[in-house]
Each structure stands twice: as structure tokens, then as C-alpha cells.
Amino acid sequence: MPPTLEDRLRDVLEGISDIDELLAGRDLNAFRADKTLRAATERYLEIVCEAARKIPDHVKQEGAEIDWRKMTNFANLLRHAYHSTKVETVWDIIQNHLPLLKSFVERQIVGSLK
């Protein structure tokens, strides 16, 4: 059975939670200095972006605050141009874009429970 919308939303939320856990108490300098931490974070970001990509368009329309195209492009960068991924870009996405996505997904999950 293929994953449902709820499965996709939970995958996004779980990936973001995993990133939050990995980076708790760390700043950009600590992130930059730890290659293993960056690799793990980038893997979770791939999962988050891929799950988000599979969210149907009619649901994404409710999240106008999210740059869905940027998310897809970033996932492609991680998969295909990993050698040119900039630490600052990853950090910016984590700090400025994931909170919006997390909030959107939480709203969708709560809405699906009604």
C-alpha cells in the first residue's frame, strides 16, 4: 500500500524533529566544524524534502508561506550536487524554512484529526 498523506506529513515532522534533536544547543560554528553532524542533517533534510514533495498540490496550496520549489531544488542539490552544498545554505534552511514547514505540517495533522 502506498504511503498516505498522513504518512508523508508524519515523515516530514519526524525528520524535522530528528534535525532539531541533532542540533539542540549547537550554533553555526559547531555545525560547520562537525562533518558527521552535517552529513546526518543533510540526510534528514533529504527525507523531509522528499516527503514534502509528495504532498498533493491541493494541500500545498494551504501552505503559501512555504517555498515548495526551493525545497525540491534543495533536495536535488543534496542528491546530485552534494559537492557544492554550502554549510550556510543548509543552516539557513534549518533556521528559517523548517520552522514554517513544521508549523504547516502540524496544522495539517491536527486538521486531519477533526
ABEGO torsion letter per residue (X at the ends): XBBBAAAAAAAAAAAAAAAAAAABGBBAAAAAABAAAAAAAAAAAAAAAAAAAABBAAAAAABAABBAAAAAAAAAAAAAAAAABBAAAAAAAAAAAAAAAAAAAAAAAAAAAX
